[in-house]
Amino acid sequence: MTSPAPARPAASARPTVPDVSARPAVPAASAPPAGPWLLGVRHHGPGSARAVLAALAAARPAVVLIEGPPEADALLPLAADPAMRPPVALLAHAVDDPGRASFWPMAAFSPEWVALRWALDHGVPVRFIDLPAAHSLAIEAPAPGAGKTPRAEEEPPGERAEDEVTPAVDPIRVLAETAGYDDPERWWEDVVEHRSPGGTTGTDSGDSGTGTGGGSGATGAAGGDGGTGASDECDPGASLAPFAALAEAMGALREAYGDGDRPRDAVREAYMRIQLRTARKEFGDAVAVVCGAWHVPALAARTTLAADRALLKGLPKVKAELTWVPWTHRRLARHSGYGAGIDAPGWYGHLFDVPDRPIERWMTKVAGLLRAEDRSVSTAHVIEAVRLAETLAALRGRPLAGLGETTDAVRAVMCEGSDVPLALVQDRLIVGESLGEVPDSAPAVPLQRDLTRTQRTLRLKPEAAERELGLDLRKDTDAARSRLLHRLRLLDVRWGEPVEGRSGTGTFRESWRLSWQPELSVRVAEAGMWGTTVLTAATAKAESLAREAAALAGITALAERCLLAGLPDALPAVMRALADRAAVDADVGHLADALPALARALRYGDVRSTDTAALAEVAAGLAERICVGLPPACTGLDADGAEALRRQVEAVHGAIGLLDSGPARAEGLRDRWDAVLHKLAARDTVAGVIRGRAARLLLDEGRLAEDEAARLMGLALSPGTPPADAAAWIEGFAGGASGGGMLLVHDERLLTLVDAWLAGIPADRFTDVLPLLRRTFSAYEPAVRRTLGELVRRGPAAGAARGDAGRSAGGFGPGLDRGRADAVEPVLRLLLGRPPEPAGAAG
């Protein structure tokens, strides 16, 4: 057990910490201090990465130790593989529970990645020294230092365990407040990101541009290829001085705040001290340690080996597997659930990559993005934006323009004060959409290897940026892509989501919205329990779901998914479960919910070349049972029950239409269903909304004469019918987006009946039916509502055109307006090339 953390000091008792913004005076050509060298960093800080690179080049350690899980030591050589492109992450997961996983992300500008690449490029041994993942994954509660990410159904995984729980003490904020800053990010930029390798800010470099915003020779080729980027002749003392100042500051903070409400840090730091002792015994004092700056005082503390081992005694342990996986800049962002993240990974990557003039180059990037989006941005805009950013930095007393100044300049100059295009810059550049890559030689579960191989075969590359993919299922490649995406969805690997209503309405077209996110690698590892290939895993998962499903609708939906995914081996198990559930389920509502999915599945027989005979037989049986049980089920319902059953009647009507026109047509099914609808439309005990919808469905199919529809409406709207029931009938017949408004526009008799009924409702009952009427008519298109209003406003038209009187029961027919017709006639004659009509011929 660790001792409780000391109480946080009051604001008035803020500890005195060194001003790390002061540039330490280091004698020229000073020798490096004796090791080991504890290089405290801020995770994913390009300034820290540059400083680490310069320190390693100056000190030339015999071994490099990095904060990270030691089980990944065997994977470190893969970082030098040309196919490895950051951002990437180490993924650790429990073998018996792949959903219990942790990530250790690294970008090209992460200090850990820079140190790793330097060591590999120079042949220096490199090791991870943090608490093993076997212990951190075994800890159930996500306490600080646990290394455990949330479960799959919770928030996206974080980075390291020590960063997943926001501590009570933010050391960067405390240092910034001590230096007089109210924004810790702004302080960090001024003190670290704008520091040149010689220990000065970019403003000390004159106009050469070599020191601006992290853009001196210290970066060099270190952007992603692990190049040294720093001169071997650089001053060792000057390169290590910033780390000594930061260590002194963190030491003062640790004295005041203890473990900062991170009690498990004591265990992690004890393990790191043990690994440091081991390395010193093997390599002497020429040891460089790259870790979070918060841990530096604890690693420098003088403790006994026995005390450290006592802290580690009795820790739980699980078997863990580790590998490299692709990561994204978006997941590095703090607002994406990444505890130790940064607000602007794209901006930080830019600062680390560019050798000089970062502001000018950044504005050029922004201009290119806005031009690609068809916005007018000229070279003059770029020049003025750079000048404005530099002016803002001077006004705000900053050594160089930072992200705040450049963003303000872009908004004012390139975006004309609008935040709409600025949001695009924020998303595409400041955060970024980069997706890393890992080599094929990286360890992976067999399912992941099969998925990667299939993706390459189908030319379906995973991308972090969201994009839409249209598929023509008549083409073999597109059909295979569709099957892969549906199989992955069945395995809860949601790489793609179907987009409804795109690319036509035929069954041979599909549209998908694709976006590969890093946590999907965990989903793939979890799905590995079902099989070693995507096909076998999806088949096994479908069979398991069929055995466990309790609801009939769930099994029919599963059958549809199996057909979409092309899983013929899973269909027998699904069909057996479907037949068993259907045989014992007497609830008409359950049967009505299940039938539409089966009917949709039968459509894929032609396009996907799937045998659906067994499915058609079960669907026909369900339809027969619905025809028998539906009329009794529609009586004695309250308003909510009637509305739910009305939706089910509509769904069953569409399903029977598919069954009747499909390849497995059920003989006489359509006639039996029409007879059921006739019963529902004519039975007084059925709820009005269902009677109205049944009449409308028959009318649309041509199975009900217009005169009979008018008669049914007349009965429903007769004076003896309660207004609420009549309004419900109107809602069922003409409500929703079913084209009821146009029906009233073109059938004047129905409009006359509705108008007469509305006029005859007693005043004290009108407010009772008003909500139903509003819900009915508000679903119409605005143009339809305007037309209906115009027809009602005209009332009986005395000047109806000849021949209209017989059809226009109440005069609502839009008769010919002679005055308006005469005004249009000359233009029509001109357009049609007809000669003008002789004067006096009209009439």
C-alpha positions in Angstrom: 0.0 0.0 0.0 1.2 3.5 -0.8 0.9 6.3 1.6 -1.9 8.8 0.9 -1.1 11.8 -1.2 -0.4 15.0 0.7 -3.1 17.5 0.7 -3.0 20.0 -2.1 -1.7 23.4 -0.9 -4.0 26.3 -0.9 -3.7 28.9 -3.5 -2.0 31.3 -1.1 0.6 28.6 -0.4 1.5 27.9 -4.0 5.0 26.3 -4.0 7.9 28.2 -5.4 9.1 26.5 -8.6 11.9 27.5 -10.8 11.1 29.6 -13.9 11.9 27.1 -16.6 11.3 29.8 -19.2 14.6 31.4 -18.2 17.4 30.4 -20.5 20.1 28.7 -18.4 23.6 30.0 -19.1 25.8 27.1 -20.1 29.5 27.5 -20.7 30.7 27.1 -24.2 31.6 23.5 -25.2 30.7 22.2 -21.7 30.9 18.5 -21.0 27.7 16.6 -20.5 26.8 16.0 -16.9 27.3 12.6 -15.5 24.6 10.1 -16.3 22.1 8.6 -16.1 20.3 11.3 -18.1 16.6 11.6 -17.2 14.9 13.3 -20.2 11.5 14.4 -18.9 9.1 15.1 -21.8 5.5 16.0 -22.5 3.9 13.3 -24.5 3.4 14.2 -28.2 5.2 17.5 -27.8 7.3 18.5 -30.8 9.5 20.8 -28.6 10.2 17.9 -26.3 11.0 15.7 -29.3 13.5 18.2 -30.7 15.1 18.6 -27.3 15.3 14.8 -26.9 16.9 14.4 -30.3 19.5 17.1 -29.5 20.2 15.6 -26.1 20.7 12.1 -27.4 23.0 13.3 -30.2 25.1 15.2 -27.7 25.2 12.6 -24.9 25.6 9.5 -27.0 24.2 7.1 -24.4 25.0 3.4 -24.4 21.3 2.4 -23.9 18.0 4.3 -24.3 15.1 3.5 -21.9 11.6 4.6 -22.8 8.4 4.7 -20.9 6.3 1.9 -22.3 5.3 -1.8 -21.8 8.5 -4.0 -21.7 6.6 -6.9 -23.4 6.9 -4.8 -26.6 10.7 -4.9 -26.7 10.6 -7.6 -29.3 8.5 -5.3 -31.5 10.9 -2.3 -31.4 13.0 -3.2 -34.5 9.8 -2.9 -36.6 9.9 0.9 -36.0 12.8 1.0 -38.4 10.9 -0.8 -41.1 10.3 1.5 -44.1 6.7 0.3 -44.2 6.1 1.7 -40.7 4.6 5.2 -40.9 3.5 7.1 -37.9 1.1 7.8 -36.3 1.1 4.2 -34.9 0.4 2.7 -31.5 1.4 -0.2 -29.5 -1.7 -2.3 -28.7 -1.8 -4.6 -25.7 -4.7 -6.8 -25.0 -5.5 -9.7 -22.6 -5.4 -13.0 -24.4 -8.5 -14.3 -22.6 -10.4 -11.0 -23.0 -9.3 -9.0 -26.1 -11.7 -6.2 -25.2 -9.5 -5.4 -22.3 -6.8 -3.4 -24.1 -4.5 -0.4 -23.9 -2.9 1.8 -26.5 0.5 3.6 -26.5 0.2 6.0 -29.4 3.2 7.6 -31.1 3.3 10.3 -33.7 6.3 11.4 -35.8 6.7 14.3 -33.3 6.3 12.2 -30.1 9.5 12.2 -28.0 9.2 8.4 -27.5 9.2 7.8 -31.2 12.1 10.2 -31.9 14.2 8.4 -29.2 13.2 5.0 -30.5 14.2 5.9 -34.1 17.5 7.5 -32.9 18.5 4.4 -31.0 17.7 2.1 -33.9 19.4 4.3 -36.5 22.6 4.4 -34.3 22.6 0.8 -33.2 22.0 1.7 -29.6 20.1 -0.8 -27.4 16.6 0.5 -26.6 14.1 -0.9 -24.0 10.7 -0.1 -22.5 10.7 0.2 -18.7 7.1 0.9 -17.6 4.9 -1.5 -15.7 4.3 -4.5 -17.8 1.0 -4.7 -19.6 0.4 -8.1 -18.0 -0.1 -6.2 -14.7 -1.8 -3.1 -15.9 -4.4 -5.0 -17.9 -5.1 -7.3 -14.9 -6.2 -4.3 -12.8 -10.0 -4.1 -12.9 -10.6 -0.5 -11.9 -9.3 2.2 -14.3 -7.3 3.8 -11.5 -4.4 6.0 -12.3 -1.5 3.9 -13.5 -3.7 1.0 -14.3 -3.1 1.0 -18.0 -6.6 -0.2 -18.6 -8.8 1.3 -21.3 -12.6 1.5 -21.2 -14.6 -1.5 -22.4 -15.7 -1.6 -26.1 -19.1 -0.3 -25.4 -17.8 2.7 -23.5 -15.7 5.6 -24.6 -12.9 5.1 -27.1 -9.7 3.8 -25.6 -7.2 6.3 -24.3 -3.4 6.4 -24.4 -1.6 5.5 -21.2 -3.3 4.6 -18.0 -1.6 7.4 -16.1 -3.3 9.9 -18.5 -6.7 8.4 -18.6 -7.9 9.9 -15.3 -7.5 13.6 -15.1 -5.3 14.3 -12.1 -6.1 16.8 -9.4 -2.8 18.5 -10.3 -1.9 19.6 -13.8 1.8 20.3 -13.6 1.9 22.3 -16.9 -0.9 24.5 -15.6 0.9 25.1 -12.3 4.1 26.1 -14.1 2.2 28.4 -16.4 0.4 30.1 -13.6 3.8 30.5 -11.8 5.2 32.2 -14.8 2.2 34.5 -15.0 0.3 32.8 -17.8 -3.4 32.0 -17.7 -3.2 29.6 -20.6 -0.9 26.6 -20.1 -0.9 25.8 -23.8 0.3 29.3 -24.6 3.0 29.1 -22.0 4.2 25.7 -23.3 4.4 27.1 -26.9 6.3 30.2 -25.8 8.8 28.3 -23.6 9.2 25.0 -25.4 7.8 24.9 -28.9 9.5 28.3 -29.8 12.8 27.3 -28.3 15.6 26.9 -30.8 18.3 24.2 -30.2 20.7 26.8 -28.8 18.4 27.6 -26.0 16.9 30.8 -27.4 13.6 31.6 -28.9 13.2 32.1 -32.6 13.2 35.8 -32.2 16.9 35.7 -31.3 17.7 34.3 -34.7 17.1 37.6 -36.5 15.4 37.3 -39.9 17.1 34.0 -40.9 14.0 32.1 -40.2 16.0 29.2 -38.7 14.5 29.5 -35.2 10.8 30.1 -35.9 8.3 27.9 -34.2 10.3 24.8 -33.9 11.9 25.1 -37.3 15.7 25.1 -36.9 18.1 22.4 -37.9 17.2 20.5 -34.8 14.3 19.0 -36.6 16.0 18.2 -39.8 14.9 14.9 -41.2 13.4 13.7 -37.9 9.9 14.2 -39.1 9.2 10.6 -39.8 12.4 8.8 -40.8 14.2 8.9 -37.6 17.0 11.0 -38.9 19.3 12.7 -36.4 18.5 16.2 -37.4 21.0 17.6 -34.9 24.6 18.2 -35.3 27.0 15.8 -33.5 29.0 18.8 -32.6 26.3 20.5 -30.6 27.0 21.5 -27.0 26.2 18.6 -24.7 25.6 20.9 -21.7 23.3 23.2 -23.6 21.3 20.3 -24.9 20.7 18.8 -21.5 20.2 22.0 -19.6 16.4 22.3 -20.4 15.8 18.9 -19.0 17.6 19.8 -15.8 15.5 22.9 -15.4 12.3 21.0 -16.0 13.3 18.2 -13.5 14.0 20.9 -10.9 10.5 22.4 -11.5 8.8 19.0 -11.3 10.7 18.2 -8.1 9.3 21.2 -6.5 5.8 20.2 -7.6 6.2 16.7 -6.3 7.4 18.0 -3.0 4.2 20.1 -2.7 1.6 17.8 -4.3 3.0 14.3 -3.7 1.7 11.9 -6.3 -0.8 14.4 -7.5 -3.8 12.0 -6.8 -2.2 9.3 -8.9 -1.6 6.6 -6.3 -0.7 3.9 -8.7 2.2 6.0 -10.0 4.2 4.7 -7.1 4.0 1.2 -8.4 4.9 2.2 -12.0 7.8 4.3 -10.8 9.1 1.5 -8.6 9.3 -0.8 -11.6 11.0 1.9 -13.7 13.6 2.4 -11.0 14.3 -1.4 -11.0 14.8 -1.4 -14.7 17.1 1.7 -14.5 19.2 -0.1 -11.9 19.5 -3.2 -14.2 20.5 -1.0 -17.1 23.2 0.8 -15.1 24.7 -2.5 -14.0 24.9 -3.6 -17.6 25.9 -0.3 -19.3 27.2 1.9 -16.5 25.9 5.5 -16.1 25.7 6.1 -19.9 21.9 5.6 -19.7 19.2 7.9 -21.2 15.7 7.6 -19.9 12.8 9.2 -21.9 9.7 9.4 -19.7 7.0 11.8 -18.7 8.5 14.8 -16.9 6.2 14.1 -13.9 8.1 10.9 -13.2 11.6 12.3 -13.3 11.9 13.2 -9.6 10.7 9.7 -8.6 13.3 8.1 -10.8 16.0 10.3 -9.4 14.9 9.5 -5.8 17.2 7.3 -3.7 15.3 4.2 -2.7 16.3 0.7 -1.9 15.7 -2.2 -4.2 13.8 -4.1 -1.5 11.4 -1.2 -1.0 10.7 -1.1 -4.8 10.1 -4.8 -4.9 7.8 -4.6 -2.0 5.6 -2.2 -3.9 5.3 -4.7 -6.8 4.6 -7.7 -4.7 1.2 -9.3 -5.2 0.2 -7.5 -8.4 -2.4 -9.3 -10.4 -1.3 -10.6 -13.8 -2.9 -11.8 -17.1 -1.4 -13.1 -20.3 -1.1 -10.3 -22.7 -0.3 -9.9 -26.4 1.1 -6.8 -28.1 1.4 -5.5 -31.6 1.7 -2.4 -33.6 -1.5 -0.9 -35.1 -2.2 2.2 -37.2 -3.3 5.3 -35.3 -4.7 8.7 -36.4 -4.0 12.3 -35.6 -7.7 12.6 -34.7 -7.3 10.1 -31.9 -4.3 12.2 -30.6 -6.7 15.1 -30.1 -7.8 15.7 -26.6 -11.5 16.1 -27.6 -11.5 12.6 -29.0 -11.3 10.9 -25.6 -7.5 10.8 -25.5 -6.4 11.7 -22.0 -2.8 12.8 -22.7 -3.8 14.2 -26.1 -3.1 17.5 -27.7 -5.5 20.0 -29.1 -3.7 20.4 -32.5 -1.8 17.3 -33.6 -1.8 18.5 -37.2 -0.3 21.8 -36.2 2.3 20.2 -34.0 3.3 17.8 -36.8 3.7 20.8 -39.0 6.0 22.5 -36.5 8.1 19.4 -36.2 8.4 18.7 -40.0 9.2 22.1 -41.5 12.8 23.2 -41.4 12.1 26.9 -41.5 9.4 29.5 -41.9 6.6 27.5 -40.3 4.0 30.4 -40.3 4.5 31.0 -44.0 4.3 27.4 -44.8 1.3 26.9 -42.6 -0.6 29.7 -44.3 0.3 28.2 -47.7 -1.3 24.9 -46.6 -4.4 26.7 -45.4 -4.7 28.5 -48.7 -4.4 25.3 -50.7 -7.1 23.6 -48.6 -9.5 26.5 -49.1 -8.8 26.7 -52.8 -9.6 23.0 -53.1 -13.0 23.8 -51.5 -13.6 26.4 -54.2 -12.9 29.4 -52.0 -11.1 32.4 -53.5 -7.8 32.7 -51.7 -4.9 34.5 -53.4 -1.2 34.9 -52.7 -1.9 38.3 -51.3 -4.2 36.7 -48.7 -1.3 34.4 -47.6 1.1 37.4 -47.3 -1.4 39.5 -45.3 -2.3 36.5 -43.0 1.4 36.0 -42.2 1.8 39.7 -41.4 -1.3 39.8 -39.3 -0.2 36.7 -37.3 3.2 38.3 -36.6 1.5 41.6 -35.6 -0.9 39.8 -33.2 2.0 38.0 -31.6 3.8 41.3 -31.0 0.7 42.9 -29.6 0.2 40.0 -27.2 3.8 40.0 -26.1 4.6 36.6 -27.5 8.1 35.7 -28.9 6.5 34.1 -32.0 3.1 33.7 -33.6 1.4 30.6 -32.2 -1.7 28.6 -33.1 -4.0 31.2 -31.7 -2.5 34.0 -33.7 -2.4 32.0 -36.9 -6.0 30.9 -36.4 -7.2 34.5 -35.8 -5.3 35.7 -38.9 -6.8 32.9 -41.1 -10.3 33.8 -39.8 -9.9 37.5 -40.5 -8.1 37.4 -43.8 -8.9 34.1 -45.6 -12.3 33.3 -44.1 -13.7 36.9 -44.1 -14.5 36.6 -40.4 -16.6 33.4 -40.8 -16.2 30.4 -38.6 -17.7 28.0 -41.2 -14.6 27.7 -43.5 -12.4 28.0 -40.4 -14.1 24.8 -39.1 -12.8 23.0 -42.2 -9.3 24.2 -41.4 -9.7 23.0 -37.8 -10.8 19.6 -38.9 -8.5 19.0 -41.9 -5.3 20.7 -40.9 -5.2 21.7 -37.2 -6.4 18.2 -36.1 -5.6 16.3 -39.3 -6.7 13.1 -40.9 -3.4 11.2 -41.1 -3.7 7.4 -40.7 -0.5 5.5 -40.0 0.7 2.2 -41.5 2.4 -0.8 -40.0 4.4 -3.5 -41.9 3.1 -6.9 -42.7 5.7 -8.4 -40.5 4.0 -7.0 -37.4 2.3 -9.6 -35.2 -1.4 -9.8 -35.7 -4.2 -12.2 -34.9 -5.1 -14.5 -37.8 -8.4 -12.7 -38.4 -6.6 -9.4 -38.8 -4.2 -11.0 -41.4 -7.1 -12.4 -43.3 -8.9 -9.0 -43.2 -5.8 -7.2 -44.5 -5.3 -9.7 -47.3 -9.0 -9.4 -48.3 -8.8 -5.6 -48.2 -5.9 -5.7 -50.6 -7.5 -8.2 -52.9 -10.6 -6.0 -53.1 -8.6 -2.8 -53.4 -10.4 -1.4 -50.3 -7.8 0.5 -48.4 -8.6 1.6 -44.8 -8.7 5.3 -44.4 -9.3 7.5 -41.4 -11.1 10.2 -43.5 -14.8 9.5 -43.9 -15.7 8.7 -47.5 -18.7 7.2 -49.4 -18.5 4.1 -51.5 -21.1 3.2 -54.1 -21.4 -0.5 -55.0 -23.0 -2.2 -58.1 -23.8 -5.7 -56.9 -23.9 -7.0 -60.5 -20.1 -6.7 -60.5 -18.1 -9.4 -58.8 -15.7 -7.1 -57.0 -18.4 -4.8 -55.7 -20.5 -7.8 -54.6 -17.4 -9.2 -52.7 -16.9 -5.8 -51.1 -20.5 -5.7 -49.9 -20.2 -9.2 -48.4 -17.0 -8.2 -46.6 -18.6 -5.0 -45.1 -21.7 -6.9 -44.0 -19.6 -9.7 -42.4 -17.6 -7.1 -40.5 -20.8 -5.5 -39.2 -22.0 -8.9 -38.1 -18.7 -9.1 -36.1 -19.2 -5.6 -34.6 -16.3 -4.3 -36.7 -18.2 -1.2 -38.0 -15.8 -0.1 -40.6 -18.7 0.9 -42.9 -22.2 2.0 -42.3 -24.9 1.6 -45.0 -26.3 4.8 -46.4 -30.0 4.7 -47.2 -31.5 6.3 -50.3 -28.3 6.7 -52.3 -27.1 5.5 -55.7 -30.6 4.6 -57.0 -33.4 2.4 -55.6 -32.6 -0.9 -57.3 -31.6 -3.9 -55.2 -28.3 -4.2 -57.1 -27.0 -0.9 -55.7 -25.6 -0.1 -52.2 -23.9 2.9 -50.7 -21.6 2.8 -47.7 -19.9 5.4 -45.5 -16.4 4.2 -44.6 -14.1 5.3 -41.9 -11.4 3.2 -40.2 -10.8 4.1 -36.6 -7.9 2.7 -34.5 -10.2 1.1 -31.9 -11.5 -1.2 -34.7 -8.2 -3.2 -34.3 -9.5 -4.1 -30.8 -12.8 -5.2 -32.3 -11.0 -7.4 -34.8 -9.0 -9.0 -31.9 -12.2 -9.6 -30.0 -13.8 -11.2 -33.0 -10.8 -13.5 -33.4 -12.5 -15.9 -30.9 -15.1 -16.8 -33.6 -12.6 -17.9 -36.3 -9.4 -17.3 -38.2 -11.0 -15.8 -41.3 -13.7 -13.2 -41.8 -16.0 -15.8 -43.4 -15.6 -18.5 -40.7 -15.8 -15.9 -37.9 -19.0 -14.3 -39.3 -20.5 -17.8 -39.8 -19.8 -18.9 -36.2 -21.0 -15.6 -34.8 -24.3 -15.8 -36.8 -24.9 -19.4 -35.6 -24.3 -18.3 -32.0 -26.7 -15.3 -32.3 -29.4 -17.6 -33.8 -29.2 -20.0 -30.8 -29.3 -17.1 -28.3 -32.0 -15.0 -30.0 -35.3 -14.8 -28.1 -37.4 -12.5 -30.3 -38.7 -13.7 -33.7 -38.0 -10.3 -35.3 -34.4 -10.6 -34.2 -34.0 -14.0 -35.9 -35.6 -12.7 -39.2 -33.3 -9.7 -39.1 -30.3 -12.1 -38.6 -31.5 -14.2 -41.6 -31.5 -11.0 -43.7 -28.0 -10.1 -42.5 -26.7 -13.6 -43.3 -28.0 -13.3 -46.9 -26.4 -9.9 -47.2 -23.1 -11.2 -45.9 -23.2 -14.3 -48.1 -23.1 -16.9 -45.2 -24.7 -20.0 -46.7 -23.3 -22.2 -44.0 -25.0 -20.2 -41.3 -28.4 -20.2 -42.9 -29.4 -23.7 -41.8 -28.9 -22.9 -38.1 -30.7 -19.6 -38.5 -33.6 -21.2 -40.4 -34.0 -23.9 -37.7 -34.1 -21.3 -35.0 -36.6 -19.2 -37.1 -38.9 -22.2 -37.6 -38.8 -23.1 -34.0 -39.6 -19.6 -32.8 -42.3 -19.0 -35.4 -44.1 -22.3 -34.5 -44.6 -21.3 -30.9 -45.1 -17.5 -31.2 -48.8 -16.6 -31.5 -48.5 -12.9 -31.1 -49.6 -11.3 -34.4 -47.4 -8.2 -33.6 -44.3 -10.4 -33.4 -45.2 -12.1 -36.6 -45.8 -8.7 -38.3 -42.4 -7.4 -37.1 -40.7 -10.5 -38.4 -42.2 -10.8 -41.9 -40.7 -7.6 -43.5 -37.1 -8.6 -42.9 -37.8 -12.0 -44.5 -39.4 -10.4 -47.5 -36.5 -8.0 -48.0 -34.1 -10.9 -47.7 -35.9 -12.7 -50.6 -35.1 -9.9 -52.9 -31.4 -10.8 -52.8 -31.9 -14.2 -54.4 -31.4 -12.9 -57.9 -28.6 -10.3 -57.4 -26.6 -12.4 -54.9 -27.2 -15.8 -56.3 -28.5 -17.1 -53.0 -30.9 -20.0 -52.6 -33.8 -18.6 -50.7 -36.4 -21.4 -51.1 -36.4 -22.4 -47.4 -36.7 -18.7 -46.5 -39.6 -18.3 -48.8 -41.4 -21.2 -47.3 -41.1 -19.8 -43.8 -42.1 -16.3 -45.0 -45.3 -17.7 -46.6 -46.2 -19.5 -43.4 -45.8 -16.3 -41.4 -48.0 -14.4 -43.9 -50.7 -17.0 -43.7 -50.8 -16.8 -39.9 -50.9 -13.0 -40.0 -53.9 -13.1 -42.4 -55.8 -15.3 -39.9 -54.8 -13.4 -36.7 -54.8 -9.8 -37.8 -58.5 -8.9 -37.8 -59.2 -10.0 -34.2 -56.0 -8.3 -33.1 -57.2 -4.9 -34.4 -60.1 -4.5 -32.1 -60.2 -3.0 -28.6 -57.0 -1.0 -29.0 -56.1 2.3 -27.4 -54.6 5.2 -29.5 -51.0 4.1 -29.0 -51.7 0.4 -29.7 -53.7 1.3 -32.8 -50.9 3.5 -34.2 -48.3 0.8 -33.6 -50.5 -1.8 -35.4 -51.2 0.6 -38.2 -47.4 0.8 -38.9 -47.3 -3.0 -38.8 -50.1 -3.3 -41.3 -48.2 -1.0 -43.6 -45.0 -3.0 -43.2 -46.8 -6.3 -43.8 -48.6 -4.9 -46.9 -45.2 -4.0 -48.4 -43.7 -7.4 -47.5 -46.6 -9.3 -49.1 -46.1 -7.2 -52.2 -42.5 -8.4 -52.3 -43.5 -12.0 -51.7 -46.2 -11.8 -54.4 -43.8 -10.4 -57.0 -40.6 -12.4 -56.0 -39.2 -15.6 -57.3 -40.9 -17.6 -54.6 -44.4 -16.3 -55.2 -47.0 -17.7 -52.8 -50.2 -18.7 -54.7 -53.2 -16.7 -53.7 -51.5 -14.8 -50.9 -52.2 -11.4 -52.3 -55.9 -12.1 -52.7 -56.1 -13.4 -49.1 -54.4 -10.2 -47.9 -56.7 -8.0 -49.8 -59.7 -9.7 -48.2 -58.1 -9.0 -44.8 -57.8 -5.3 -45.7 -61.4 -5.2 -46.8 -62.5 -6.6 -43.5 -60.4 -4.1 -41.6 -61.8 -1.2 -43.7 -65.4 -2.1 -43.2 -65.4 -3.3 -39.5 -66.7 -0.6 -37.1 -64.9 -2.2 -34.1 -61.5 -1.6 -35.7 -59.7 1.6 -34.7 -60.3 4.4 -37.1 -56.6 4.9 -38.0 -56.4 1.3 -39.1 -59.6 1.4 -41.0 -58.5 4.5 -42.8 -55.1 3.0 -43.7 -56.6 -0.2 -44.9 -58.9 1.7 -47.3 -56.1 3.8 -48.5 -53.8 0.7 -49.2 -56.6 -0.9 -51.2 -57.3 2.3 -53.1 -53.6 2.7 -54.0 -53.4 -0.9 -55.3 -56.6 -0.5 -57.4 -58.4 -3.0 -55.3 -61.0 -0.5 -54.1 -63.2 1.6 -56.4 -63.1 5.4 -56.0 -66.9 5.4 -55.4 -66.4 2.8 -52.6 -63.6 4.9 -51.1 -65.8 7.9 -51.1 -68.6 5.8 -49.4 -66.3 4.6 -46.7 -65.1 8.2 -46.0 -68.7 9.4 -45.9 -69.5 6.7 -43.3 -66.4 7.5 -41.3 -67.2 11.3 -41.3 -70.9 11.0 -40.8 -72.5 13.2 -38.0 -73.0 10.2 -35.7 -69.3 9.4 -35.6 -67.4 10.9 -32.7 -65.0 13.6 -33.9 -61.9 11.9 -32.5 -62.7 8.7 -34.4 -63.3 10.6 -37.6 -60.0 12.4 -37.2 -58.2 9.2 -36.6 -59.8 7.8 -39.9 -58.6 10.9 -41.8 -55.1 10.4 -40.3 -55.0 6.8 -41.4 -56.4 7.5 -44.9 -54.6 10.7 -45.8 -51.9 11.2 -43.2 -48.2 10.9 -43.2 -45.9 11.0 -46.3 -48.1 8.5 -48.2 -49.3 11.1 -50.8 -52.6 11.7 -49.1 -52.4 15.4 -49.8 -52.2 14.9 -53.5 -55.1 12.5 -53.3 -57.2 15.2 -51.8 -56.0 17.7 -54.4 -57.0 15.5 -57.4 -60.1 13.8 -56.0 -62.6 16.7 -55.3 -65.3 14.4 -53.9 -62.9 13.4 -51.0 -61.9 17.0 -50.4 -65.6 18.0 -50.3 -66.4 15.3 -47.7 -63.5 16.4 -45.5 -64.4 20.1 -45.8 -68.1 19.4 -45.0 -67.1 17.3 -42.0 -64.7 20.0 -40.6 -67.4 22.6 -41.0 -69.9 20.5 -39.1 -67.7 19.7 -36.0 -69.2 21.4 -32.9 -67.1 24.2 -31.5 -66.7 22.5 -28.2 -65.3 19.3 -29.9 -63.1 21.0 -32.5 -60.2 21.6 -30.1 -60.2 17.9 -29.3 -59.5 16.8 -32.8 -57.3 19.7 -33.8 -54.0 18.0 -32.7 -54.8 14.9 -34.9 -55.7 17.1 -37.9 -52.5 19.2 -37.4 -50.4 16.0 -37.3 -52.1 14.8 -40.5 -51.8 17.9 -42.6 -48.4 19.1 -41.3 -46.8 16.1 -43.0 -47.8 17.3 -46.4 -45.3 19.2 -48.6 -45.7 23.0 -48.4 -46.8 23.2 -52.1 -49.6 20.6 -51.4 -50.8 22.5 -48.4 -50.9 25.8 -50.4 -52.9 24.1 -53.1 -55.4 22.6 -50.7 -55.8 26.0 -49.0 -56.4 27.7 -52.3 -59.0 25.1 -53.3 -60.8 25.5 -50.0 -60.6 29.3 -50.2 -62.3 29.4 -53.6 -65.2 27.4 -52.4 -68.0 26.5 -54.9 -66.7 27.9 -58.3 -69.6 29.3 -60.3 -67.4 29.7 -63.3 -66.3 26.0 -63.5 -65.3 24.9 -66.9 -67.9 23.1 -68.9 -67.9 19.4 -68.2 -66.4 19.9 -64.7 -69.8 20.4 -62.9 -70.6 16.7 -62.9 -67.3 15.8 -61.3 -66.9 18.8 -59.0 -69.2 17.8 -56.1 -68.6 21.0 -54.1 -67.2 23.3 -56.7 -63.6 22.8 -55.5 -62.4 22.0 -59.0 -59.9 24.6 -60.3 -62.1 25.9 -63.1 -60.7 27.9 -66.0 -60.1 31.6 -65.1 -60.7 33.4 -68.4 -58.9 36.6 -67.3 -55.7 34.8 -66.3 -55.9 32.6 -69.4 -56.2 35.6 -71.7 -53.2 37.2 -70.1 -51.0 34.1 -70.8 -52.3 33.4 -74.3 -50.1 35.9 -76.3 -46.9 34.5 -74.7 -48.0 30.9 -75.4 -48.6 31.8 -79.1 -45.2 33.5 -79.3 -43.5 30.4 -77.8 -45.4 28.0 -80.0 -44.9 30.1 -83.2 -48.6 30.5 -83.7 -50.0 33.7 -85.3 -51.9 36.1 -83.0 -55.6 35.4 -82.8 -57.7 38.0 -84.8 -59.3 40.6 -82.7 -62.8 39.7 -81.7 -62.3 36.0 -82.4 -62.1 35.1 -78.7 -65.3 34.4 -76.8 
